[in-house]
Structure formats: C-alpha cells, structure tokens
Amino acid sequence: MTQGPGEVVVTGVGLALPGADTPDALLRGTACPVTGPAAEPFDTAARIGRRGHRYKDRATRLALCAALDALRSARLIPSDGEEVMVPGDTVGVVASSNLGNLDTACLTAAAIAERSAVDLSPMSLPNASSNVIASWVAIRHGLRGPNLMLCNGATSGLDAVHWGAALVAAGRVRRAVVIGVETHNAVVEDLLGRPAAELLDGAAAIVVEGAHWAEARGARAAATLGPYERRAGLSGCVEALLPGGAAPGVWFTPERYAEGPAGARAGAEGPAGAVPVPQSVPRYDVTSAVGRASGALGVLQCAAAIGWLARAEAGTDAETGAGPQAAGPDAGPETGAGSGIAAGPGAAPGPVPVPASRQALITSGDDTADAVAGLLLRPTPDRCHPHPPRAPLSAMECSR
C-alpha cells in the first residue's frame, strides 16, 4: 500500500527582496523598518544570470530567483544546478500575483488598439499570458506536476499556500513550490495611485511537502502547516482558527491593518473594528518593510513566520517577535488551543496539540475586503528532526 503524505510541512524558503535574503532578515526588517535611502532593487541577474531572460518581464525573473532559492533550500536541486533531483511529475507549482504582468497586458492591448497586432513582438507576447510566471518556473526546473496561477486579490498569497498544500494532501504531487511575486512600474503605479516607493518589488517562495516524503529523502522541515480558513470578516476568521480567544505566539496582520479598540478578543461582543487578537501578542505587518505586497503578501508572511518559529525554537527574546510570548492578562486560553479544529491538509489523525503560544497566526484581507484568509503555521513535530539514512532516488521516488 502506498504511504500517504502525512502532515504538510515547509521544507524550503526562498526570497528575492532588496535588503532581506533570509526569513530572519525579513523578520528583523519588519520589526525595525530601516529609515533613509531605499535599498537597491534586487539584482535578478546575480542569481539566475542574463542568458535566456532578456525577454522575460521583471515579475517572472523575480519569481525564478525566489523559486531557485526555495528549491535549493529544500535540497531538491543541487547548489550548482537547476534540474530537480526527484522526478519532475512529483513537483507542482502554484504562483500568486495580482499585478505581475499588468504592464505587458496593458501595453499589448494599447499597441493593438493604436496600430495593429502586426506591430507586436513575438518574443514579448507570451508575457501577456496570465499564467506566464508559474509556467516559466515549471519550464526552468522541469517541474511537470499541476501548474496553477492565482490572481485573487488581497488573500491570493495565502490562497496559493492553501492550494499548494491541497495538491500535496490529495496525492496529486508529493511537493509543490508556492511563489508570491509583485513588482512596480508606471502601469501599476497609475492603477493603484501610489508611488513606487510604497510598492513591493520582490518575490518569496516556499516548498510545501508531505512530511513522509520529506523524511524519506532526509529533508528537514522548517514548519508545519496548520488549518486554513476563509471567512467574510477578520474576527470570524481568527475565531475559527483559534476558538475561545486563544492567543497565538505572534500575529502577522493584514496589509496596513489599523487596530481597533484595545482589549477585544476574536468573537467577543463589542464595537465595530474590535481587535480580534489580544494586545499582548506581538504583531507584524511585513509590508511596512517591503512595501504593499498585494498577491505576494501571504507567501511573504509565511517566510517571516518561519523566521519567527526558528527564533522561538532557539529561545531568543520574545519582544522582538523571536520567541514564545509570555502570557499577559488578556492572553486567553493556551494549552491545546486550536486543537479542536481540523489540522491542515493531509494532517495525520490525532496530532499532538500544539499550544497556541507556539503558533504563528497569519491573516490577509480585513473587514473592508470581500474575504479574509487565515492560516496557522506551527513548529515541526520532534519526530521530523531525526533523519533516516538517505535512500537511493530510484527507491525513494517510486512512481505513484
């Protein structure tokens, strides 16, 4: 009998951001945003070279950089290569971007309207396809699993993480690389009515994988995906993830989230705009460090949360968002919090409950949006740390 995926874990993280090349650096930049001149734009050529990328748009090049970093972090490709060391049909791609190729699409439409399709360049026209980002990542690395592109507004990044995990849990693939990317240019700035300095120009990627498959190839998991919820309001989403007002260890808030009245808990009766998470919980808005992130936000939040989990495991200072938060007077229930709901996609029956104070709460969207998405990211169970001897690839990656 074929073994199932078990829990869905994160085995790799990749970033293509100015001034932050690791989850810990992203977390530090979020906690203490740097003032002064902006960092230099991320140099994609330094990571993936220039050959073969002349006609790719910037969002695609950024996504390729983050995906390469994540796949290497997950030990799926060698440090000096680009082809995966596992069968390509065991790896899927899910990408999220609301604005990535907007400039190409608009400029293409304008050229056709003003002149004719004859004037279009055959080299740049493929960039007008909405799924160009996900497709190029798959082509570059020989990934032949399901290939999805999400353009779903403020929740798009977390939705992409969820669907990547769903592909693994359903047995469609053993692992998936999930990418969130946005860039800024004149077309994006005009649409949003914001200057480039306020907008993200970067990408983040994570590799989600079945825990059994990760263990089988000797890969170390950085985090475990907990439950995902999508609700009409922020408070309802938080309450579904953490029933009874339980306090998480950290909260990665929606983009530019404005706090309401202090002291309110998720699900509590109170005025509109009440804070759904206890005030004692550290909160981070990653867009304060990298700019408004749109469809890339959820993946960036997951990367920062992995940095927080690593610091918490090391027991560093909680006040910088690094370690377990001391329970305050309004911290709410802790032991076993969140264990009364179903675990993330593919979770094994009866997992050991993880205290809420050791979990990272991630939310995208707010009460002004059509929907709010939320996800819990948890530390990896101790059983994932000891690794068995690495098996030959032919035995390890048998056909499904």
LONUPA-583397 format. One record per residue: residue in one letter; x, y, z of N, C-alpha, C, CB in turn. Coordinates in steps of 0.05 Angstrom, whole numbers, plus 32768, in hexadecimal, padded with zeros to 4 digits. Glycine has a CB too. Example, Ala and Ser with C-alpha at 12.3 -4.5 7.8 and 13.67 -1.06 7.14 Angstrom:
<drenbas>
a81087F8E809C80F67FA6809C81087FBE809C80E27FA780B5
s81017FD3808E81117FEB808F81028001809D811A7FF48072
</drenbas>
This chain:
<drenbas>
m80117FE880008000800080008012801980007FED80008019
t800B802D7FEF801A80457FEE801580568007801380557FD5
q802A8060801380288071802B801E808C8024804380728039
g800C80988034800280B28030801680C780377FE880B7803F
p800F80E18031802380F68036802780FD8053801A810F8027
g801580F68065801780FF80818010811C8082803280F9808C
e801B812A80968017814780988026815480818022815180B3
v801D816D807B802A817D8066803D819080748015818B8054
v8056818F806C806B819F8079807881B180658080818D8087
v808781C5806F809681D7805E80B381CE8060809381F58067
t80BF81C7804980DB81BD804980EE81D1803C80DC81A3803A
g80E481E6803080F681F9802380EA8215802280FD81F08007
v80FB8229802480F38245802381068254801080F18253803F
g80FB82657FFF810C82757FEE810282927FEC810D82697FD2
l811482A57FEB810D82C17FE9811C82CF7FD3811282CF8004
a810F82E27FC6811C82F37FB38112830F7FB9811582EB7F94
l811F831B7FCE811683357FD9812E83477FDD810783317FF4
p812B83607FDA814183727FE0814683747FFE813C838E7FD5
g815E836D8007816583708023815D835A803681598388802D
a81518344802B8149832D803C814C8314802D812C83318047
d816083038034816582EB8025815F82D18035818182EA801C
t815582D4804E814D82BD805F813482C4806E816482B68073
p812582B08077810D82B58087811382C680A08100829B808F
d812A82C180AD813182D180C4813582EE80BD814982C580D2
a814382F380A78147830E809E812D831C8097815A830F8086
l811A830E808B81008319808680F18320809F80EF83068075
l80F3830E80B380E6831380CD80F3832B80DB80E882FA80DF
r810D832D80DB811B834480E78113835E80D98139834080E7
g8112835E80BE810A837580B080EE837E80B5810E83718093
t80DD836A80BB80C1837180C180BF837C80DD80AF835780BF
a80CF837280F080CE837B810C80D98397810E80DD8368811E
c80EE839D80FF80FC83B78100810183C180E4811783B48110
p80EC83CC80D780EF83D680BC810683EB80BA80D583E280B2
v811683E880A6812D83FA80A2812484148096814383ED8090
t812D842A80A2812684448097813E844E80868120845980AE
g813984618075814E846B8064814B8462804781698462806F
p816084638038815E845B801B8155843E80188179845F800D
a814584398004813B841E7FFF8152840C7FF58124841F7FEA
a814F83F27FFB816383DF7FF2816383DD7FD3815F83C37FFE
e817983D57FC8817B83D27FAB816883BC7FA2819883CB7FA3
p815B83BE7F8B814A83A97F818158838E7F80813F83B07F65
f814A83797F848156835E7F83816183597F67814183487F8B
d8179834F7F668187834A7F4C8181832D7F4481A5834F7F4F
t816F83297F328168830D7F2A817F83007F1B814F830D7F19
a818E830F7F0C81A483037EFD81B982F77F0E81B183187EEB
a81BC83017F2781D182F67F3981CA82DA7F4281D483097F51
r81B082D37F4181A882B87F4A81A282A67F33818F82BA7F5C
i819582AF7F1E818D829D7F09819C82A37EEE8170829E7F04
g81AD82B77EEE81BB82BE7ED681A982CE7EC381C682A67EC8
r81B582D57EAC81A682E47E98819D82D37E8081B782FB7E8E
r81AC82BE7E7B81A682AD7E64818A82A17E6581BB82987E61
g817B82A57E51816082997E4F814B82AA7E5D8161827E7E5B
h815282C07E69813E82D07E77813A82EC7E6C814782D37E94
r814582F17E558144830C7E4A812783167E458154830D7E2F
y811683047E3C80FB830C7E3580E683057E4B80F382FE7E1B
k80EF82FB7E6280DD82F57E7880D8830F7E8880E882DF7E8B
d80BF83137E9180B9832B7EA180C583287EBD809A832F7EA3
r80C6833E7ECB80D4833E7EE580C7832C7EF980D6835B7EF0
a80AC832B7EFA809F831A7F0D80A782FD7F098080831D7F0A
t80A982F47EF080B182D97EEA80CE82D47EF380AE82D27ECC
r80E082E67EEE80FB82E37EF780FD82E27F15810D82FA7EEC
l80EE82F37F2380EE82F27F4080E482D77F4B80DD83097F4C
a80CF82CD7F3E80C382B47F4780D7829D7F4280AA82AE7F37
l80E6829E7F2C80FA82897F278110828A7F3C8106828D7F0B
c811882A27F45812C82A57F59812382997F74813482C27F5D
a810A829F7F7C810082957F9680FC82777F9480E682A37F9D
a80F2826D7F7E80ED82507F7B810782417F7C80DE824A7F61
l811C824B7F6E8136823E7F6F8141823D7F8B814A824D7F5D
d813E82537F9A814782537FB68138823F7FC7814482707FC1
a811E823E7FC4810D822B7FD48114820E7FCD80F082317FCF
l811782087FB4811C81EC7FAC813881E37FB6811B81E97F8E
r814B81F57FB6816581EF7FC1816381EC7FE0817A82047FBA
s815481FD7FEC815181FB8009814481E18011813F82128014
a813281D78000812481BD8005813581A57FFD810A81BC7FF7
r814D81AA7FF2815F81957FE8815281857FD2816681838000
l814281927FC1813681857FAA814781897F91811A818F7FA6
i8158819D7F91816B81A17F7B818781A67F87816281B87F68
p819C819F7F7981B781A37F8481BE81C17F8481CB81937F74
s81D281C87F9481DA81E37F9681E681EE7F7C81EF81E67FAC
d81EF81DD7F6B81FC81E67F5281EB81DE7F39821781DA7F4F
g81D181D87F3D81C181D07F2681A581DB7F2981BF81B27F24
e819481D47F15817881DE7F15816481C87F11817581F27EFF
e816C81B07F0A8159819A7F068154818C7F20816481867EF1
v813A81857F25813381787F3E813F815C7F3F811581787F42
m814581537F57815181387F5B813C81237F61816681397F72
v8123812A7F5E810C81187F6180FD81187F4780FA811F7F7A
p80EC81047F4280DC81057F2980CC811F7F2780CA80ED7F28
g80CD812B7F0F80BF81457F0C80A181447F1080C5814F7EF1
d8095812C7F0B8078812B7F0F806F81297F2C806C81147EFF
t808381287F3F807C81287F5B807C81447F67808F81167F6B
v808281587F56808481747F60807181867F5080A1817F7F5D
g805F81947F5E804D81A77F52805581C47F57803081A37F5C
v804881D67F49804E81F37F4C803382017F51805D81FE7F33
v803382137F65801C82257F69802882417F6D800B821C7F82
a802082537F5C802A826E7F5D801382827F62803982767F44
s801982987F70800582AC7F76801082C87F6E7FFD82AB7F94
s800182D67F5E800882F27F577FF082FF7F4B802082F27F43
n7FE983167F577FD283257F4C7FDA83397F367FC483347F63
l7FF383427F377FFC83587F26801583517F16800183717F37
g801F83397F18803983327F0D803E83397EF0803E83167F11
n802C83317EDF803083377EC2801C834C7EB8802F831E7EB2
l8012835C7ECA7FFD83707EC2800883837EAD7FF483807EDB
d8021838B7EB0802D839E7E9D802E83927E81804983A77EA5
t803683787E7F8037836B7E65801B836A7E58804383507E67
a800783627E687FEC835F7E5E7FE1837A7E547FDA83537E74
c7FE6838F7E647FDB83A97E5D7FE983B57E447FDE83BC7E74
l800383B27E43801283BC7E2D800C83AD7E13803083BB7E32
t800783937E167FFF83837DFF7FE4838B7DF47FFF83657E06
a7FD1838F7E067FB683987DFE7FB783B47DF17FA383987E17
a7FC883C57DFD7FCA83E07DF27FD683E07DD67FDB83F27E04
a7FEA83CF7DD17FF783CD7DB77FE383C37DA2800F83BA7DB8
i7FD383AF7DAA7FBF83A57D977FAA83BA7D907FB1838B7DA2
a7FA183C97DA57F8D83DD7DA17F9783F57D907F8383E87DBC
e7FB083FC7D947FBB84137D867FC4840D7D6A7FD2841F7D96
r7FCF83F57D677FD983ED7D4D7FCC83D37D447FF983EB7D4D
s7FDB83BD7D487FD083A27D417FE1838D7D4F7FCE839E7D23
a7FD783747D4E7FE6835E7D5A800083597D4C7FD583457D5B
v800283637D33801B835E7D238033836B7D318018836A7D07
d802E83807D418044838E7D4E804E83807D67803C83AA7D54
l8041836B7D708048835E7D898061834D7D858031834D7D93
s8072834D7D99808A833C7D988084831F7DA080A083477DAB
p808B830C7D8F808682F07D96809582E77DAE808D82DE7D7E
m80AA82F67DB680BA82EE7DCD80AD82F77DE780D682FA7DCB
s809F830E7DE7809383187DFF807683107E03809583367E00
l806983087DED804C83017DEF804582EB7E03804282F97DD4
p805682D67E05804F82C27E1A804D82CD7E36806482AC7E19
n805A82E37E3B805982EF7E56803D82FA7E5D806D83057E59
a802C82FD7E49801183077E4E7FFF82F27E59800583127E34
s800782D97E597FF782C37E647FF682C57E83800282A77E5C
s7FDF82C17E8E7FDC82C57EAB7FEC82B07EBB7FBF82C47EB3
n7FF182997EAF800082847EBE801D82827EB77FF382697EB9
v802882987EAB804482977EA2805782927EB9804B82B17E94
i8052829C7ED1806582997EE78067827C7EEF805C82AA7EFF
a8050826F7EF5805082537EFD805C82417EE78034824A7F04
s805682487ECE805F82377EB8807E82387EB5805282407E9E
w808982507EB780A682527EB480B582447ECB80AF826F7EB2
v80AA82457EE380B782377EF980B882197EF480A8823D7F14
a80A1820F7EEA80A081F27EE480B381EB7ECD808381EA7EDD
i80B381FB7EB880C581F57EA180E281F67EA980BF82097E8A
r80E9820A7EB98105820E7EC1811081F67ED0810882277ED2
h810081EA7EE1810A81D57EF380FF81B97EEC810381DB7F10
g80F081B77ED780E6819D7ECF80D181927EE180FC81897ECD
l80BF81A37EEC80AA819B7EFE809181957EEF80A581B27F14
r8089817C7EEF807381737EDD8059816D7EEC807C815B7ECE
g805881747F06803F81717F15802B81867F0E804581717F33
p801481877F1B8000819B7F16800C81B77F187FE981987F2A
n800281C97F08800D81E47F067FF681F87F08801D81E87EEB
l7FF582087F1D7FDF821A7F237FE982377F267FD082127F3C
m7FD9824A7F1C7FDF82667F207FC682737F2C7FE682747F04
l7FCA82807F437FB4828D7F517FB782AC7F507FB382847F6F
c7FA182B97F4A7F9F82D67F4A7F8582DD7F597F9E82E27F2C
n7F8782DC7F747F6F82DB7F857F6E82F27F997F6D82C17F92
g7F7983087F937F77831F7FA57F88831D7FBD7F5B83237FAD
a7F7F83297FD37F90832B7FEC7F9683107FF87F81833C8000
t7F8582FC7FF47F8A82E280007F9982CF7FEE7F6F82D58008
s7FA182D87FD67FAC82C67FC27FC482B67FCC7FB382D67FAA
g7FD682C37FDA7FEE82B57FE37FE8829E7FF6800182C87FF1
l7FD782A2800A7FD0828D801C7FBF8277800E7FC082988035
d7FAE82807FFB7F9F826D7FEC7FB2825A7FDC7F8C827B7FD8
a7FC882667FD27FDB82567FC37FE882417FD57FF182687FB6
v7FF082497FED7FFB823680007FE7821F800680038244801B
h7FCE8227800A7FBA8213800F7FB781FF7FF87F9E82218015
w7FB682097FE07FB281F77FC97FCB81E77FC37FAB82077FB0
g7FE281F17FC97FFA81E17FC87FF981C97FDB801381F17FCD
a7FF081CF7FF47FEE81BA80087FD881A680007FE881C68023
a7FC281B17FF47FAC819F7FEC7FB5818B7FD67F9581B07FE2
l7FC681947FC47FD181827FAF7FE1816C7FBC7FE281927F9B
v7FF081737FD08000815E7FDE7FEE814B7FEE8015816B7FF1
a7FDB81567FFC7FC98146800D7FB881337FFC7FB78157801E
a7FB1813C7FE47FA0812B7FD27FB081167FC37F92813D7FBF
g7FCB81177FC67FDB81047FB87FE1810A7F9B7FCE80E97FB9
r7FDA81237F927FE0812B7F777FFF812E7F737FD281457F70
v800C81377F878029813A7F87803481347FA3803281577F7E
r804E81307FA5805A812B7FBF806481467FCB807181187FBD
r806781597FBA807181737FC3806981887FAF809081737FC8
a806881A17FB7806181B77FA5807181D07FAD804381BD7FA5
v807A81DF7F9A808781F97F9F8071820E7F9C80A081FE7F8C
v806E821F7FB1805982347FB18068824F7FB1804782317FCB
i806082607F9E806E82797F99805A82907F9B807C82797F7E
g806382A67FA8805482BF7FA7806682D47F9D804982C67FC3
v805D82E47F89806F82F87F7D805E83107F74807E82EC7F65
e806983277F78805E83407F6D807583537F66804A834E7F81
t807183657F53808583797F4D807683937F48809583707F34
h808683A87F45807983C27F40808583CE7F26807E83D67F57
n807483DC7F18807C83EA7EFF806783FF7EFA807D83D67EE6
a8069840E7EE5805784257EE0803A841C7EDE805F84337EC6
v803584057ED2801983FC7ED0800D83F57EEB801783E37EBD
v801D83E67EFC801383DF7F16800F83F87F28802783CC7F24
e8022840A7F27802084227F37800884327F2F803984347F33
d800284347F157FEA84437F0B7FD084357F157FEB84457EED
l7FCF841A7F137FB7840C7F1B7FB2840F7F397FBA83EE7F15
l7FC7840C7F4A7FC3840D7F677FC4842A7F727FD983FD7F74
g7FCE843D7F627FD084587F6B7FE4845B7F827FB584627F75
r7FF9844C7F81800E844D7F95802A844E7F88800C84347FA9
p803C845B7F958058845D7F8A806684427F8D806884737F97
a807B843E7F7E808A84257F7E809584207F9A80A184277F6A
a809D84347FA980A984307FC3809684227FD780B1844B7FCF
e807C84227FD2806984157FE4806283F97FDB804F84267FE5
l806D83F07FC5806483D67FB9807B83C27FB9805A83DA7F9D
l807483A97FBD808783937FBC8093838F7FA1807A83797FC6
d80AD838A7FA080BB83817F8880CB83697F9180CD83987F7B
g80BF83527F9280CD833A7F9C80BB83227F9C80D7833F7FB8
a80C6830C7FA680B782F27FA680C082E27FBE80BD82E37F8B
a80AE82CF7FC580B482BB7FDA80A982A07FD080A782C37FF5
a80B6828B7FD980AD82707FD180B2825D7FE880BC82667FB8
i80A0824A7FEB80A482347FFE809E82197FF0809082388017
v80AA82047FFA80A581E97FF1809481DB800680BF81DA7FEA
v807C81D37FFE806B81C38010806C81A68008804D81CE8010
e806D8194801B807381788015806681668029809281738014
g805E814E80208055813A8033806B81328047804A81228024
a8064813280618079812C8075808781118070806D812D8091
h807780FD8067808380E38062809880E4804B806D80CE805C
w809180F3803780A380F5802080BC81058027809581028007
a80B8811A803880CF8129804180E28118805280C681428051
e80D78108806480E780F7807480F580E2806480D680E98089
a80E880D7804F80F380C2803F810C80CB803080DF80B8802B
r810D80E58029812580EE801B813880FE802D811D81008004
g813380FD804881458109805B81448127805D816181018055
a812D81338055812B815180558120815980708118815A803F
r812B816F807A8122817A8094810B818E80908139818880A3
a80F5818A809E80DE819C809C80E281B580AE80C4818D80A4
a80DB81CC80A380DE81E580B280C481EC80C280E581FB80A0
a80AD81E280B9809481E880C6807F81D580BC808B820680C0
t806981D380CA805281C280C3803A81D480BD804B81AE80D9
l802C81CF80A7801581DF80A17FFD81D680B2800D81DC8083
g7FF181E980C07FD981E480D07FC181E980BF7FD981F580E9
p7FAA81EF80CC7F9181F380BD7F91820D80AE7F7A81F280D1
y7F81820D80997F7C822580887F5F822B80897F868220806B
e7F588244808B7F3C824D808B7F38826480787F33825480A7
r7F218266806C7F1A827D805C7EFE828680647F1B8276803D
r7EFB829E806E7EE282A880797EDC82C4806F7EE282A78098
a7EC482CD80757EBC82E8806B7EC882FE807C7E9E82EA806C
g7ED082F980947EDC830D80A67EF4830480B47EC7831780B9
l7F05831780BE7F1D831080CC7F18830280E67F2E832980D0
s7F06830C80F67F01830081107EF782E4810D7EEC83118120
g7EE482DF80FA7EDA82C480F67EF082B180ED7EC482C580E2
c7F0282BB80DD7F1882AA80D37F2B82A280EA7F2882B880BD
v7F3282B680FB7F4382B081127F36829D81267F4B82CA8120
e7F1C82A1812B7F0D8290813D7F0C827381337EF1829B8142
a7F09827081197F098255810E7F24824781117F01825580F1
l7F398256810F7F54824A81127F5C8245812F7F69825C8104
l7F54825881407F5C8257815D7F43825B816E7F71826C8163
p7F33824681727F1A824981807F1E8252819D7F0B822E8180
g7F0B826181A77F0B826981C37F1E828081C97F12825281D4
g7F27828E81B67F3982A581BB7F55829D81C27F2E82B581D1
a7F5E828581BA7F7A827C81C07F8E828F81B37F7E825F81B6
a7FA4829481C17FB882A681B77FCE829881A97FC382B781CF
p7FD3829E818F7FEA829281818004829E818C7FE782968163
g801A829381838034829E818B803B82B7817D8049828A8186
v803082BB8164803682D28154801F82D58140805282D18146
w801A82EE8138800582F2812480118302810D7FED83018130
f801082F780F58018830580DC7FFE831180D1802782F380C8
t7FFB832B80D47FE2833880CE7FDD833C80B07FE1835380DD
p7FC4834280A97FBF834B808D7FCE836480867FA1834F8089
e7FD18369806D7FE0838080637FD5839A806F7FDF83818045
r7FE783A9807C7FE083C380887FC883C2809A7FDD83D88072
y7FC683AD80AA7FAF83A980BB7FAE83BE80D17FB0838D80C8
a7F9783CA80D57F9483DF80E97F8683D381017F8383F780DE
e7F9283D481187F8783C981317F6D83D781397F9B83CA8147
g7F5B83C881437F4283D3814E7F4583D7816C7F2A83C18148
p7F2E83D7817B7F2F83DB81987F4083C581A67F1383DB81A4
a7F4F83CC81B97F6183B981C77F5083A681D87F7583C881D9
g7F5C838E81DC7F51837C81EF7F3C836981E57F46838A8206
a7F33836C81CC7F1F835B81C17F2B834181B77F0F836981AB
r7F1C832B81B87F26831281AE7F16830981967F2582FC81C4
a7F2182F681887F1282EC81717EF882E0817B7F2282D78162
g7EE282E7816E7EC882DB81757EBA82E9818C7ECB82BF817B
a7EC882FC81997EBB830981AF7EA8831E81A67ED0831681C1
e7E93832381B67E80833881AF7E8E835381B37E67833681C1
g7E8B836581A27E97837F81A57E938391818D7EB5837C81AA
p7E9E83A9818D7E9A83BB81777EA783B2815E7EA383D7817F
a7E9E83BD81487EAA83B6812E7EC783BE812E7E9B83C58117
g7ED883AD81227EF483B281217F0383A881397EF983D0811E
a7EF78398814B7F04838E81627F1C837C815A7EF0837E8174
v7F31837E816A7F49836E81647F44835181687F6183788176
p7F49834081547F42832481577F57831381657F3D8318813C
v7F6E831F816B7F84831081787F8C832081917F9C830C8165
p7F91831381A87F99832181C07FB1833481BC7FA0830D81D6
q7FB0834A81CA7FC5835F81C77FE0835581CF7FBE837781D7
s7FE2834081E07FFC833681E9800B832781D37FF883238201
v7FFE832181BD800B831181A8801A832481967FF583018198
p8034831E81918043832F817D8036832D816280618325817C
r803683438153802A83428138803D83508125800F83508138
y803D8345810D804F834F80F88040835380DE8066833C80F4
d8046836980D1803C836E80B68054836E80A3802C838980B4
v8058835980948070835780848072836C806F8072833C8077
t805A83788067805A838C8053806783A6805C803E83928049
s806A83A98076807883C18080809583C18079807583C3809F
a80A083A9807480BC83A6806C80C183A4804E80C8838E807A
v80AE8397804080B38391802480A083A0801180B08374801F
g808C83AE801B807883BB800B805F83AB8008808483C17FEF
r804A83B87FFE803083AB7FFA803483937FE7801B83BF7FF0
a802B837C7FF0803383637FE3801E83557FD3803E83507FF7
s8005835E7FD57FEF83527FC57FF083347FC57FF1835D7FA9
g7FF283287FAD7FF1830B7FAB800882FC7FB77FED83037F8F
a801E83097FBD803582FC7FC9803482FB7FE7804F830A7FC0
l8021830A7FF38021830D8010802182F38020800A831E8019
g800F82E1801A800C82C9802A802582B8802A7FF582B88020
v803482B68014804C82A68013806282B48022805582A27FF5
l806482CF8020807782DE8030807282DB804E807682FC8029
q805982DB8056805282D78072805B82BB807C803482DA8076
c805782A7806B8060828C8072807E828B807680578278805D
a808D8299806480AA8299806780B282A7808180B782A8804F
a80A682BD808780AD82CB80A080A582BB80B8809F82E680A1
a808E82AD80B78085829C80CD8099828580D2806A829080C7
i80A5827A80BD80B9826580C080D1827180CE80C1825A80A4
g80D8828A80C880EE829780D780E7829980F580F382B280CC
w80CE82A080FB80C582A2811780C68286812580A882AD8118
l80BD8271811780BD8257812380D9824E812980AF82428110
a80EC825481178108824D811B8113825B8134811982538103
r810C8274813781158283814E810882798168811082A1814B
a80EF8272816680E18267817D80ED824D818680C382648177
e80F4823D817381018223817A811C82278187810582128160
a812A823D817F81438243818B8140825181A6815482548179
g8128825A81AD8122826681C7812C828381C9812F825681DC
t812E829181B2813782AD81B4812182BF81BC814282B68199
d812782D981BF811682EC81CC80FA82EE81BF8123830781CB
a80E582EA81CF80CA82EB81C480C1830681BC80B782E081D9
e80CD831B81C780C4833681C180CB833E81A580D0834981D5
t80DE8331819880E48337817D80D48324816A810283348177
g80C18316817680B18303816680C082EA816180AA8310814C
a80D582E5817280E782CE816C80E082B6817C810382D68171
g80D582B8819380D182A181A380B4829F81AE80E482A081BA
p80AD828A81BD8092828881C7808A82A081D8808F826E81D8
q807282AA81D3806982C281E1805F82BB81FD805282D081D1
a806982CA8211805F82C5822C804182CC822D806F82D68240
a803282BB823A801582BF823B800F82D8824C800782A78247
g800082EA82417FF88302824F7FDC82FE825C7FF7831A823D
p7FD2831382687FB8831182767FA1830B82627FB283298285
d7FA5831282497F90830D82357F9882F882217F8883278227
a7FAB82E782297FB582D482157FA182BF820D7FCE82C78220
g7F8E82B9821E7F7A82A582177F858289821B7F7182A981FB
p7F74827582157F7C825982187F94825382077F6582468211
e7FA4824082117FBC823982037FBE821B81FD7FD582428211
t7FBF820B82117FC581EF820E7FB181E181FB7FC581E08229
g7FBD81D681E67FAC81C881D27F9C81DA81C17F9B81B581E0
a7FA081F481C27F8F820681B37F92820081957F97822381B8
g7F7B820181887F7C81FB816C7F7B81DE81657F948208815F
s7F7C81CC81797F7C81B081747F6181A481707F8A81A1818A
g7F4C81B581757F3181AB81727F2781AE81557F1E81BA8184
i7F3881B781437F3081B981277F4281A781167F3281D6811E
a7F3981A280FE7F48819080ED7F64819C80E77F39818A80D3
a7F78818A80E77F93819380DF7F94819980C27FA8817E80E7
g7FAB81A380B97FAE81AB809D7FAB8194808A7FC981B78099
p7FAA819A80707FA68185805C7FBA816E805F7FA981918040
g7FAF815680607FC0813E80617FCA8137807D7FD78142804F
a7FC0814580927FCA814080AD7FC4812480B57FBE815480C0
a7FD6811880C47FD280FD80CF7FBD80FE80E47FEC80F180D9
p7FAE80E780E87F9980E780FD7FA580EB81187F8B80CC80FC
g7F9880FB81287FA080FE81447FBB810A81497F9E80E58152
p7FC28121813C7FDD812C81417FDE8137815D7FE38142812C
v7FF7813881687FFA814381827FF3816081828018813E818C
p7FE1816A81947FDA818681937FF2819881987FC4818B81A9
v7FF381AE8189800881C1818C7FFC81DA819A801481C98170
p800881E281B17FFD81FA81BF7FFC821281AC800F820181D7
a7FE7822281AF7FE38239819E7FFB824C819F7FCA824881A6
s8008824E81B6801F826081B98037825881A98026826381D6
r80378241819D804D8238818C80468239816F8055821B8194
q802F8244816980258245814D80268262814380098239814A
a802B82648129802A827F811C800F8281810D804282828108
l8001829781137FE8829C81057FED82AF80EE7FD382A98119
i7FE482A780D67FE882B780BE7FCD82BE80B27FFA82A880A9
t7FC882D880AD7FAE82E080A17FB382F3808A7F9C82EC80B6
s7FA382F180767FA48304805F7F87830D80597FB182F78046
g7F84832680527F698332804F7F5F833C806A7F56831C8043
d7F4A834C80697F3F835680827F21835A807E7F4C8371808B
d7F14836780927EF7836A80917EED837B807A7EED837480AB
t7EFF838A806D7EF7839A80567EF8838A803C7F0883B38054
a7F048372803D7F08836280257EF0834F80227F2283538026
d7EEF8342800A7EDA832F80067EDE831580167ED883287FE8
a7EF6830F801C7EFC82F7802B7F1682FA803B7EFE82DE8018
v7F1982EA804F7F3282E9805F7F3C82CD80607F2D82F5807C
a7F5582C9805B7F6282AE805D7F7482AD80757F7182A78043
g7F75829680827F86829380997F938278809A7F77829880B3
l7FAB827680A57FBA825D80A67FCA825D80C07FCD825A808E
l7FCC824580CC7FDE824180E37FF7823280D97FD0823280FA
l800E823C80E28027822F80DC8032822580F6803B824180CD
r803A820B80F8804181FF8111805E81F4810F802E81E88118
p806A81F18127808581E48127808381C8811E809281E68143
t809881BE8113809981A28109809A818F812080B0819E80F6
p808A81798120808C8165813580A8815A81388078814E8130
d80AF8153815080CA8149815680D18131814580CD81438173
r80BD8122813E80C28109812F80CE810E811480A880F9812C
c80CB8128810A80D6812E80F080F3813580F080C7814580E4
h80FF81388109811A8141810A812E812B81058120814D8125
p812B81138111813F80FE810A813A80F480EE813D80E6811E
h814E80F280DE814A80EB80C2815680CF80BD815780FF80AF
p814780BE80AF815180A480A8816780A78093813B8091809E
p81778092808F818B80938079817D8099805E819B80798078
r818B80A8804E818080AF8034817F80978022819080C68028
a8167809280168164807B8005816A80837FE8814780708006
p817180707FD7817580767FBB815C80837FAF817D805D7FAB
l816080957F9C814980A37F91813580907F84815280B77F7D
s813F807B7F77812D80697F68811A805B7F7C813D80547F59
a812480547F94811380477FA88102805B7FB7812480377FBB
m810D80737FBA80FF80877FCA80E880937FBB8112809C7FD3
e80EC80977FA180D880A57F9180CB80927F7E80E580BD7F82
c80BD807E7F8980B0806A7F78809880787F6B80A780517F88
s808F806D7F55807980797F47806080767F578075806C7F2B
r804E808A7F52803580897F61802280767F55802880A57F63
</drenbas>
